[in-house]
């Protein structure tokens, strides 16, 4: 899950901006990178699973604790409603928060059912459900050793997404897009067309669209496929999360990850491209 959160933080400064977009040559972590609603709600879904609580309950609790994380207008209205109800959203908010589901459950059908539940309390449109399920299934397949070809075929067959394109084909024409149907396939392609976790995140940001969400989705899948992101990335994430959010992220790594995650104390050696 750290891979998804790191993608969100990296993409946060490129959303709505032209600087650094349409190119893979950009700084990963700088002084203005920050977590957004993608991280808050991803951690809320993880907390719900870890503590045996409801997805909506945890999303409301953490969402209201961090009211300025950058929620979309419809979700923010839902967040502060006295009686929050699903609002038939097909937005990619359901897909960007679902990564813990792909890690937490071992049976394919359970992953699909839980992904739907993690979406439906707000994003109950069929496309919103499908987007969450596709991302969770991709993570589940990746962590169970599926090849990229197998992941591509399974997601295409199950959800009808076109994953035959490349990042280079998509990038010149891609615009800012928040619908699941026009952003989730592209984020998955950013993973499929990558050579590493970092390359997947760079692919996602380089599309020039909803950079933090695209990188959150691609980064989450890439982490499941390539393995843990490493102590240097974890350190950058820890520095930017609040202690309560970081504590949940650590619990995820200790519970579902390959090993407990403790960021290195030495200075980051991450490649920083101007």
BELWO-V967698 format. One line per field, one symbol per residue. ss: DSSP state (a for helix, b for strand, c for the rest). phi: phi as a letter, one per 20 degrees, with the letter a starting at -180 (. if undefined). psi: psi as a letter, one per 40 degrees, with the letter a starting at -180 (. if undefined). A space follows every 10 residues. Layout:
# BELWO-V967698
ss->???
phi->???
psi->???
This chain:
# BELWO-V967698
ss->caaaaaaaaa accccccccc ccccccbccc ccccccaaaa aaaaaaaaaa acccaaaaaa aaaaaccccc ccaaaaaaac cccccccccc bcaaaaccaa aaaacccaaa aaaaaaaaaa cccccaaaaa aaaaaaaaaa aaaccccaaa aaaaaaaaac ccccccaaaa acccccccba aaaaaaaaaa aaccccaaaa aaaaaacccc aaaaaaaaaa aaaaaacccc aaaaaaaaaa ccaaaaaaaa aaaaaacccc cccccccccc cbcc
phi->.gfffffgff fgedfmdefn embeebffcc fdfbfcggfg fffffffgff emdfffgfff fffffcfdeo ffgffffffd ffbfcgcled ffffefdegg ffeedeegff gfffffffef fceefgffff fffffffgff fffenfffff fgffffffdm fedeedffff gfdedfbdfg fdcfgffffg fgeddagfff ffgffffndf gfffffffff ffffeeogfo fffgfffgfd efgfffffgf ffffedffaf dcgfefffdg fcdf
psi->dddddddddd edeeheidhe ifiegihdha eeiiiadddd dddddddddd efiidddddd dddddgefef iiddddddde ieghiiffhe iedddeeedd ddddidhddd dddddddede edgeiddddd dddddddddd ddeeeiiddd ddddddddee ihfeiidddd ddehihheid dedddddddd ddeieidddd dddddedebg dddddddddd dddddeiidi ddddddddde iidddddddd dddddeidii hhiidiihei hhh.
